[in-house]
Amino acid sequence: MSLRILPLGVGSAFSSRYYGTSCVIQGPGGHILLDCPDPIRKVIREATERSGWSVRAEDLSEVILTHLHGDHSNGLEALGFLHWLQRQQHGTPLPRVHCGKEVAERLWPKLAPAMDQDGRAGVGDYLDVCPLPESGQRIIAGVTIEWRRTTHMIPTWAFRFRVKGVDWPYQEKAYLMLHKPAGTECSQKPSTYPSIYTLLPAPLRMRPQKAAVQGVQAVGRLDQDTTGLLLLTDDGKFIHRMSSPRHHVPKVYEVGVKHPVTDAQVRRLLEGVVLDDDPSPVRAAACEAVAERLLRLTLTEGKYHQVKRMVAAVGNRVEMLHRSRIGRLLLPPDLLPGQWRWLGPADLALLNP
């Protein structure tokens, strides 16, 4: 899918850190700026420094305005002057500004006090304004954009982006599942193996957070050689709830072992074994031998290397470890290693104890 998104921030126009709900979208045919906060060049520069993806205000060929509120449009003055200069020096086209008809009619009266110094300039000297009807569809920079007018105190249009037939909806909080492949680390700063975060698109890795670390985070960790279901989110309360042993969310593992499984080993895992860092017995919530050298083990707590240490405590050794379920949420058979997908409300309900 040819779509890349650089978040410029979410929140208040008056915050030193966040610049309204704005982003740069790289489609198959160019860069799209969704809303234009001020100072636009500084906003983009800071976003590129955070992400490592180099984008310049000069690269923006298309602008989509939802409305003329300050944190959505105040950067148009600087953007217009920048592209006017680019046009004078290099003959490059002006950026096209796609906005509702009423927004288009009010745009130049908003900009003229600063941009019309001699009373002879017009909006067309700085920006190529493309009015939109009440609703419709248009291909912009290779991305199919649908829009409709919304109910708001000022004229406002809502937009939906679709690339190759797939919608990219707005998500207030991101919840997703990843089929973790072997040979990856659940760390932002991996030591030996590639990070699982490299499997995610940039918009998920860069979702703005008030914490020091940006983007979605793994809910718990799996060892580099462990595969299977991994949850990621930018919802701190959700991470705490899913990680807390008080909530007893069951996690099911398929465990391949070196030696044939005995009834005595299954019984000991259910009764509890003592690990070297805790005198209290650690029990499996459920355990069954599904093949000669394969266990299905359910745990409701998450100690360090718990499955491997429990199996070792009963005289066997883990050769393969795969997490297949969390709560009642199963890893779909069609989600291949390295692939991810969004979790919807029905999926999240399956994670409740």
KEFIGU-302179 format. One record per residue (C-alpha): x, y, z; residue in one letter. Coordinates in Angstrom, 3 decimals. Each point is the difference from the previous one (the first is absolute). Layout:
N
{u = X	v = Y	w = Z	residu = A}
...
//
This chain:
353
{u = 0.000	v = 0.000	w = 0.000	residu = M}
{u = 1.537	v = 3.320	w = -1.067	residu = S}
{u = -0.845	v = 2.309	w = 2.907	residu = L}
{u = 2.238	v = 1.638	w = 2.579	residu = R}
{u = -1.137	v = 2.391	w = 2.735	residu = I}
{u = 2.028	v = 2.489	w = 2.038	residu = L}
{u = -2.020	v = 1.198	w = 3.026	residu = P}
{u = 0.624	v = 3.652	w = 0.777	residu = L}
{u = -1.776	v = -0.178	w = 3.355	residu = G}
{u = -3.376	v = -0.080	w = 1.719	residu = V}
{u = -1.411	v = 2.397	w = 2.550	residu = G}
{u = -0.082	v = 3.734	w = 0.628	residu = S}
{u = 1.226	v = 2.687	w = -2.366	residu = A}
{u = 1.387	v = 1.836	w = 3.014	residu = F}
{u = 2.138	v = -2.893	w = 1.244	residu = S}
{u = 3.768	v = 0.138	w = -0.520	residu = S}
{u = -0.013	v = -3.660	w = -0.982	residu = R}
{u = -3.171	v = -0.738	w = -1.917	residu = Y}
{u = -1.265	v = 1.776	w = -3.097	residu = Y}
{u = -3.565	v = -1.068	w = -0.639	residu = G}
{u = -1.145	v = -3.158	w = -1.720	residu = T}
{u = 2.295	v = 0.164	w = -3.015	residu = S}
{u = 2.220	v = -2.318	w = -2.016	residu = C}
{u = 1.904	v = -0.407	w = -3.246	residu = V}
{u = -1.122	v = -2.882	w = -2.205	residu = I}
{u = 2.297	v = -1.378	w = -2.676	residu = Q}
{u = -2.163	v = -1.531	w = -2.665	residu = G}
{u = 1.017	v = -1.637	w = -3.267	residu = P}
{u = -0.117	v = 3.389	w = -1.747	residu = G}
{u = 1.463	v = 2.442	w = 2.511	residu = G}
{u = -0.283	v = 1.512	w = 3.466	residu = H}
{u = -3.308	v = 1.098	w = 1.537	residu = I}
{u = -0.187	v = 2.349	w = 2.980	residu = L}
{u = -3.127	v = -0.524	w = 2.080	residu = L}
{u = -0.669	v = 3.403	w = 1.581	residu = D}
{u = 2.728	v = 2.625	w = 0.290	residu = C}
{u = 0.980	v = 1.071	w = 3.543	residu = P}
{u = 2.404	v = 2.824	w = 0.719	residu = D}
{u = 3.004	v = 0.166	w = -0.019	residu = P}
{u = -0.231	v = -2.600	w = -2.745	residu = I}
{u = 3.708	v = -0.274	w = -0.841	residu = R}
{u = 0.956	v = -0.419	w = 3.673	residu = K}
{u = -2.796	v = -2.529	w = 0.556	residu = V}
{u = 1.160	v = -2.129	w = -2.933	residu = I}
{u = 3.659	v = 0.296	w = 0.950	residu = R}
{u = -0.672	v = -1.202	w = 3.567	residu = E}
{u = -2.132	v = -2.890	w = -1.267	residu = A}
{u = 2.709	v = -1.135	w = -2.419	residu = T}
{u = 2.613	v = 0.159	w = 2.763	residu = E}
{u = -2.168	v = -2.278	w = 2.153	residu = R}
{u = -0.734	v = -2.471	w = -2.777	residu = S}
{u = 3.124	v = -0.047	w = -2.145	residu = G}
{u = -2.165	v = 0.445	w = -3.115	residu = W}
{u = 1.178	v = 3.121	w = -1.826	residu = S}
{u = -2.838	v = 2.195	w = -1.288	residu = V}
{u = 0.227	v = 3.695	w = -0.903	residu = R}
{u = -2.752	v = 2.585	w = -0.256	residu = A}
{u = 1.212	v = 0.508	w = -3.581	residu = E}
{u = -1.031	v = -3.614	w = -0.764	residu = D}
{u = -3.676	v = 0.584	w = 0.766	residu = L}
{u = -1.927	v = -0.021	w = -3.257	residu = S}
{u = -3.501	v = -0.441	w = 1.450	residu = E}
{u = -1.713	v = 1.451	w = 3.071	residu = V}
{u = -3.333	v = -1.112	w = 1.434	residu = I}
{u = -1.754	v = 2.396	w = 2.387	residu = L}
{u = -2.729	v = -1.196	w = 2.325	residu = T}
{u = -0.869	v = 3.587	w = 1.009	residu = H}
{u = 1.499	v = 3.454	w = 0.678	residu = L}
{u = 0.455	v = -0.250	w = 3.756	residu = H}
{u = 3.418	v = 1.342	w = 1.011	residu = G}
{u = 1.736	v = -3.281	w = 0.817	residu = D}
{u = -1.157	v = -1.417	w = -3.334	residu = H}
{u = 0.925	v = 2.812	w = -2.389	residu = S}
{u = 2.317	v = 2.618	w = 1.513	residu = N}
{u = 3.013	v = -1.506	w = -1.748	residu = G}
{u = -1.380	v = 0.752	w = -3.471	residu = L}
{u = 1.533	v = 3.473	w = -0.005	residu = E}
{u = 3.558	v = -1.333	w = 0.400	residu = A}
{u = -0.673	v = -2.913	w = -2.360	residu = L}
{u = -1.379	v = 2.359	w = -2.644	residu = G}
{u = 2.967	v = 2.361	w = 0.182	residu = F}
{u = 2.426	v = -2.958	w = -0.143	residu = L}
{u = -1.570	v = -1.460	w = -3.133	residu = H}
{u = -0.369	v = 3.433	w = -1.615	residu = W}
{u = 3.758	v = 0.387	w = 0.367	residu = L}
{u = 0.572	v = -3.531	w = -1.337	residu = Q}
{u = -2.124	v = 0.853	w = -3.021	residu = R}
{u = 1.919	v = 3.230	w = -0.666	residu = Q}
{u = 3.372	v = -1.737	w = 0.227	residu = Q}
{u = -0.696	v = -3.414	w = -1.503	residu = H}
{u = -3.372	v = 0.195	w = -1.736	residu = G}
{u = -1.487	v = -2.698	w = 2.253	residu = T}
{u = -3.813	v = -0.213	w = 0.214	residu = P}
{u = -1.853	v = 1.377	w = 2.993	residu = L}
{u = -1.453	v = -2.476	w = 2.502	residu = P}
{u = -3.642	v = -0.862	w = -0.552	residu = R}
{u = -2.232	v = 0.690	w = 3.002	residu = V}
{u = -3.090	v = -2.226	w = 0.146	residu = H}
{u = -2.715	v = 1.363	w = 2.265	residu = C}
{u = -3.732	v = 0.490	w = 0.222	residu = G}
{u = -1.565	v = 2.767	w = -2.082	residu = K}
{u = -0.708	v = 2.215	w = 3.016	residu = E}
{u = 3.533	v = -0.524	w = 1.281	residu = V}
{u = 1.350	v = 0.978	w = -3.428	residu = A}
{u = -2.109	v = 3.175	w = -0.032	residu = E}
{u = 1.312	v = 1.082	w = 3.415	residu = R}
{u = 3.615	v = -1.019	w = -0.586	residu = L}
{u = 1.326	v = 3.134	w = -1.712	residu = W}
{u = -1.747	v = 2.454	w = 2.366	residu = P}
{u = 1.819	v = -1.858	w = 2.801	residu = K}
{u = 3.398	v = 0.118	w = -1.740	residu = L}
{u = -0.178	v = 3.344	w = -1.834	residu = A}
{u = 0.938	v = 2.304	w = 2.918	residu = P}
{u = 3.453	v = -1.603	w = 0.121	residu = A}
{u = 0.445	v = -1.122	w = -3.621	residu = M}
{u = -1.527	v = 2.834	w = -2.072	residu = D}
{u = 2.490	v = 2.792	w = 0.621	residu = Q}
{u = -0.881	v = 2.215	w = -2.976	residu = D}
{u = -3.687	v = -0.813	w = -0.417	residu = G}
{u = 0.564	v = -1.777	w = -3.333	residu = R}
{u = 0.742	v = -3.594	w = 1.102	residu = A}
{u = -2.485	v = -2.840	w = 0.140	residu = G}
{u = -0.055	v = -3.468	w = 1.516	residu = V}
{u = 0.961	v = -1.439	w = -3.411	residu = G}
{u = 3.408	v = 1.671	w = 0.274	residu = D}
{u = 0.879	v = -2.269	w = 2.913	residu = Y}
{u = -2.299	v = -3.011	w = 0.016	residu = L}
{u = -2.041	v = -1.952	w = -2.541	residu = D}
{u = -3.342	v = -0.261	w = 1.808	residu = V}
{u = -2.250	v = -2.915	w = -1.035	residu = C}
{u = -3.481	v = 0.334	w = 1.559	residu = P}
{u = -1.862	v = -3.159	w = 0.952	residu = L}
{u = -3.774	v = -0.512	w = -0.101	residu = P}
{u = -1.992	v = -1.149	w = 3.042	residu = E}
{u = 1.145	v = -3.603	w = -0.499	residu = S}
{u = 1.782	v = -2.075	w = -2.577	residu = G}
{u = 3.171	v = -1.834	w = -0.933	residu = Q}
{u = 3.254	v = 1.047	w = -1.621	residu = R}
{u = 3.393	v = -1.577	w = -0.664	residu = I}
{u = 2.756	v = 2.153	w = 1.525	residu = I}
{u = 3.653	v = -1.041	w = -0.392	residu = A}
{u = -1.145	v = -3.501	w = -0.830	residu = G}
{u = -2.165	v = -0.314	w = 3.134	residu = V}
{u = -3.776	v = -0.244	w = -0.257	residu = T}
{u = -1.513	v = 2.634	w = 2.299	residu = I}
{u = -3.666	v = 0.041	w = 0.999	residu = E}
{u = -1.479	v = 2.951	w = 1.849	residu = W}
{u = -3.237	v = 1.344	w = 1.413	residu = R}
{u = -1.048	v = 3.120	w = 1.825	residu = R}
{u = -0.419	v = -0.456	w = 3.765	residu = T}
{u = -2.045	v = 1.721	w = 2.697	residu = T}
{u = 2.200	v = 2.655	w = 1.579	residu = H}
{u = -0.232	v = 3.643	w = 1.060	residu = M}
{u = 2.261	v = 0.937	w = -2.931	residu = I}
{u = -0.001	v = -1.588	w = -3.488	residu = P}
{u = 1.821	v = -3.324	w = 0.405	residu = T}
{u = 0.605	v = -2.975	w = -2.277	residu = W}
{u = 0.890	v = -3.562	w = 1.065	residu = A}
{u = 2.310	v = -2.107	w = -2.184	residu = F}
{u = 0.621	v = -3.714	w = -0.448	residu = R}
{u = 3.142	v = -1.353	w = -1.642	residu = F}
{u = 0.087	v = -3.180	w = -2.059	residu = R}
{u = 3.024	v = -1.575	w = -1.661	residu = V}
{u = -0.458	v = -2.920	w = -2.401	residu = K}
{u = -3.509	v = -0.551	w = 1.347	residu = G}
{u = 1.005	v = -0.074	w = 3.692	residu = V}
{u = -1.258	v = 2.656	w = 2.432	residu = D}
{u = 2.359	v = 1.583	w = 2.501	residu = W}
{u = -2.349	v = 1.044	w = 2.838	residu = P}
{u = 0.794	v = 2.325	w = 2.892	residu = Y}
{u = 0.736	v = -1.858	w = 3.247	residu = Q}
{u = -0.126	v = 1.925	w = 3.283	residu = E}
{u = 1.949	v = -2.826	w = 1.639	residu = K}
{u = 1.872	v = -2.662	w = -1.914	residu = A}
{u = -0.569	v = -3.654	w = 0.905	residu = Y}
{u = 1.519	v = -2.665	w = -2.200	residu = L}
{u = 1.225	v = -3.557	w = -0.083	residu = M}
{u = 3.257	v = -1.130	w = -1.539	residu = L}
{u = 1.046	v = -3.508	w = -0.958	residu = H}
{u = 3.501	v = 0.209	w = 1.421	residu = K}
{u = 2.511	v = -1.950	w = -2.058	residu = P}
{u = 3.049	v = -1.751	w = 1.439	residu = A}
{u = 3.244	v = 1.939	w = 0.028	residu = G}
{u = -1.491	v = 3.335	w = 1.077	residu = T}
{u = 0.236	v = 1.958	w = 3.262	residu = E}
{u = -2.824	v = 1.806	w = 1.805	residu = C}
{u = 2.182	v = 3.044	w = 0.575	residu = S}
{u = 0.322	v = 3.506	w = -1.418	residu = Q}
{u = 3.787	v = -0.428	w = 0.304	residu = K}
{u = 0.723	v = -3.635	w = -0.906	residu = P}
{u = 3.382	v = -1.451	w = 0.867	residu = S}
{u = 0.382	v = -2.886	w = -2.460	residu = T}
{u = -3.115	v = -0.602	w = -2.095	residu = Y}
{u = -2.272	v = 2.393	w = -1.942	residu = P}
{u = -2.690	v = 1.793	w = 1.981	residu = S}
{u = -3.643	v = -0.985	w = -0.409	residu = I}
{u = -0.720	v = 3.709	w = -0.492	residu = Y}
{u = 1.660	v = -0.116	w = -3.411	residu = T}
{u = -2.951	v = -2.185	w = -1.079	residu = L}
{u = -2.435	v = 2.879	w = 0.585	residu = L}
{u = -0.687	v = 2.972	w = -2.289	residu = P}
{u = 1.422	v = 3.376	w = 0.989	residu = A}
{u = -3.381	v = 1.478	w = 1.085	residu = P}
{u = -0.274	v = -2.619	w = 2.755	residu = L}
{u = 3.607	v = 0.403	w = 1.102	residu = R}
{u = -0.339	v = 3.790	w = 0.154	residu = M}
{u = -3.476	v = 0.545	w = 1.477	residu = R}
{u = 0.576	v = 3.034	w = 2.268	residu = P}
{u = 0.062	v = -0.713	w = 3.731	residu = Q}
{u = 0.496	v = 2.203	w = 3.034	residu = K}
{u = 2.504	v = -2.582	w = 1.264	residu = A}
{u = 3.629	v = -0.005	w = -1.086	residu = A}
{u = -0.493	v = -3.025	w = -2.276	residu = V}
{u = -2.219	v = 0.600	w = -3.030	residu = Q}
{u = -2.256	v = -2.461	w = -1.792	residu = G}
{u = -1.571	v = -3.302	w = 0.984	residu = V}
{u = 1.678	v = -2.236	w = 2.591	residu = Q}
{u = -0.045	v = -3.771	w = 0.451	residu = A}
{u = -2.224	v = -1.312	w = 2.783	residu = V}
{u = 2.571	v = -2.184	w = 1.715	residu = G}
{u = 2.881	v = -1.662	w = -1.823	residu = R}
{u = 0.763	v = -3.243	w = -1.779	residu = L}
{u = 3.538	v = -1.375	w = -0.258	residu = D}
{u = 1.762	v = 0.347	w = -3.335	residu = Q}
{u = -0.585	v = -3.694	w = -0.820	residu = D}
{u = -3.653	v = 0.025	w = 1.132	residu = T}
{u = -2.683	v = 0.484	w = -2.643	residu = T}
{u = -3.687	v = 0.775	w = -0.008	residu = G}
{u = -2.572	v = 2.464	w = 1.253	residu = L}
{u = 1.290	v = 3.351	w = 1.229	residu = L}
{u = -2.166	v = 3.001	w = 0.852	residu = L}
{u = 1.111	v = 3.598	w = -0.562	residu = L}
{u = -1.676	v = 3.258	w = 0.956	residu = T}
{u = 0.544	v = 3.632	w = 0.963	residu = D}
{u = -2.556	v = -0.289	w = 2.820	residu = D}
{u = 1.967	v = -0.020	w = 3.263	residu = G}
{u = -2.972	v = -1.088	w = 2.118	residu = K}
{u = -0.594	v = -2.955	w = -2.318	residu = F}
{u = 3.666	v = -1.042	w = 0.292	residu = I}
{u = -0.201	v = 0.158	w = 3.793	residu = H}
{u = -3.229	v = -1.998	w = 0.137	residu = R}
{u = 1.243	v = -2.710	w = -2.331	residu = M}
{u = 3.376	v = -0.251	w = 1.741	residu = S}
{u = -1.225	v = 0.007	w = 3.591	residu = S}
{u = -0.058	v = -3.490	w = 1.615	residu = P}
{u = -3.076	v = 1.105	w = 1.968	residu = R}
{u = -2.135	v = -0.206	w = -3.126	residu = H}
{u = 0.953	v = -3.623	w = -0.762	residu = H}
{u = -0.311	v = 0.251	w = -3.778	residu = V}
{u = 0.797	v = -3.535	w = -1.249	residu = P}
{u = 2.673	v = -0.455	w = -2.664	residu = K}
{u = 0.196	v = -3.277	w = -1.915	residu = V}
{u = 3.312	v = -1.367	w = -1.316	residu = Y}
{u = 0.799	v = -2.882	w = -2.293	residu = E}
{u = 3.219	v = -1.467	w = 1.405	residu = V}
{u = 2.227	v = -2.362	w = -1.953	residu = G}
{u = 2.296	v = -1.945	w = 2.334	residu = V}
{u = 3.151	v = -2.087	w = -0.433	residu = K}
{u = -1.178	v = -3.156	w = 1.776	residu = H}
{u = -3.358	v = -1.814	w = -0.098	residu = P}
{u = -2.553	v = 1.518	w = 2.366	residu = V}
{u = -0.985	v = -2.182	w = 2.968	residu = T}
{u = -3.147	v = 0.052	w = 2.113	residu = D}
{u = 2.169	v = 0.794	w = 3.012	residu = A}
{u = 1.366	v = 3.144	w = -1.709	residu = Q}
{u = -3.503	v = 1.218	w = -0.863	residu = V}
{u = -1.147	v = -0.661	w = 3.584	residu = R}
{u = 2.940	v = 1.906	w = 1.490	residu = R}
{u = -0.608	v = 2.995	w = -2.267	residu = L}
{u = -3.607	v = 0.115	w = 1.165	residu = L}
{u = 0.883	v = -0.473	w = 3.688	residu = E}
{u = 2.772	v = 2.593	w = -0.104	residu = G}
{u = 3.779	v = 0.146	w = -0.198	residu = V}
{u = 2.438	v = 2.179	w = 1.916	residu = V}
{u = 2.225	v = 2.306	w = -2.041	residu = L}
{u = 3.385	v = 1.196	w = 1.219	residu = D}
{u = -1.100	v = 3.604	w = 0.582	residu = D}
{u = -3.268	v = -0.683	w = 1.854	residu = D}
{u = -0.683	v = -2.466	w = 2.832	residu = P}
{u = -3.716	v = -0.064	w = -0.827	residu = S}
{u = -1.094	v = -2.717	w = -2.450	residu = P}
{u = -0.911	v = 1.179	w = -3.499	residu = V}
{u = -2.924	v = -1.889	w = -1.539	residu = R}
{u = -1.343	v = -0.340	w = -3.506	residu = A}
{u = -3.661	v = 0.951	w = -0.281	residu = A}
{u = -0.363	v = -2.841	w = -2.512	residu = A}
{u = 2.361	v = -2.524	w = -1.550	residu = C}
{u = -0.438	v = -2.889	w = -2.415	residu = E}
{u = 2.180	v = -2.138	w = -2.208	residu = A}
{u = -1.275	v = 0.409	w = -3.563	residu = V}
{u = 2.752	v = -2.123	w = -1.572	residu = A}
{u = 2.952	v = -2.045	w = 1.176	residu = E}
{u = 2.258	v = 3.060	w = 0.169	residu = R}
{u = -2.554	v = 2.807	w = 0.037	residu = L}
{u = -1.673	v = 1.668	w = 2.965	residu = L}
{u = -2.819	v = 2.536	w = 0.090	residu = R}
{u = 0.627	v = 2.156	w = 3.060	residu = L}
{u = -2.186	v = 2.799	w = 1.405	residu = T}
{u = 1.452	v = 2.617	w = 2.368	residu = L}
{u = -1.608	v = 2.953	w = 1.757	residu = T}
{u = 3.189	v = 1.746	w = 1.084	residu = E}
{u = 3.131	v = 1.031	w = -1.827	residu = G}
{u = 3.305	v = -0.663	w = 1.724	residu = K}
{u = 3.353	v = 0.218	w = -1.771	residu = Y}
{u = 0.452	v = -3.023	w = -2.333	residu = H}
{u = -2.839	v = -1.630	w = 1.922	residu = Q}
{u = -0.973	v = -2.729	w = -2.465	residu = V}
{u = 3.590	v = -1.090	w = -0.615	residu = K}
{u = 0.817	v = -0.054	w = 3.709	residu = R}
{u = -3.164	v = -1.891	w = 0.959	residu = M}
{u = 0.617	v = -2.649	w = -2.646	residu = V}
{u = 3.632	v = -0.291	w = 1.112	residu = A}
{u = -1.147	v = -0.425	w = 3.621	residu = A}
{u = -1.918	v = -3.183	w = -0.923	residu = V}
{u = 2.968	v = -1.487	w = -1.844	residu = G}
{u = -0.614	v = 0.977	w = -3.617	residu = N}
{u = 1.242	v = 2.725	w = -2.357	residu = R}
{u = -1.821	v = 2.486	w = -2.238	residu = V}
{u = 0.981	v = -0.292	w = -3.658	residu = E}
{u = -2.834	v = 2.106	w = -1.484	residu = M}
{u = -2.303	v = 2.573	w = 1.570	residu = L}
{u = -3.023	v = 1.602	w = -1.669	residu = H}
{u = -2.746	v = 2.118	w = 1.594	residu = R}
{u = -3.316	v = -0.789	w = -1.630	residu = S}
{u = -2.546	v = 1.788	w = 2.187	residu = R}
{u = -0.443	v = 2.848	w = 2.479	residu = I}
{u = -3.269	v = -0.090	w = 1.916	residu = G}
{u = -2.468	v = -1.247	w = -2.598	residu = R}
{u = 1.812	v = 1.765	w = -2.847	residu = L}
{u = 1.560	v = -2.509	w = -2.371	residu = L}
{u = 2.832	v = 0.652	w = -2.426	residu = L}
{u = -1.764	v = -0.269	w = -3.387	residu = P}
{u = 1.389	v = -2.787	w = -2.209	residu = P}
{u = 0.132	v = 2.369	w = -2.989	residu = D}
{u = 2.167	v = 2.582	w = 1.835	residu = L}
{u = 3.470	v = -1.042	w = -1.116	residu = L}
{u = 3.231	v = 0.574	w = 1.978	residu = P}
{u = 0.953	v = 3.673	w = -0.192	residu = G}
{u = -3.526	v = 1.152	w = -0.855	residu = Q}
{u = -2.234	v = 2.167	w = 2.201	residu = W}
{u = -3.603	v = 1.191	w = 0.064	residu = R}
{u = -2.229	v = 2.379	w = 1.951	residu = W}
{u = -2.020	v = -1.216	w = 2.969	residu = L}
{u = -3.636	v = 1.081	w = 0.007	residu = G}
{u = -2.452	v = 0.224	w = 2.926	residu = P}
{u = -1.011	v = -3.661	w = -0.411	residu = A}
{u = 3.651	v = -1.068	w = 0.171	residu = D}
{u = 0.650	v = 2.104	w = 3.097	residu = L}
{u = -3.048	v = -1.513	w = 1.723	residu = A}
{u = 1.660	v = -3.424	w = -0.373	residu = L}
{u = 2.882	v = 1.202	w = 2.177	residu = L}
{u = -2.179	v = 0.544	w = 3.051	residu = N}
{u = 0.424	v = -2.743	w = 2.651	residu = P}
//
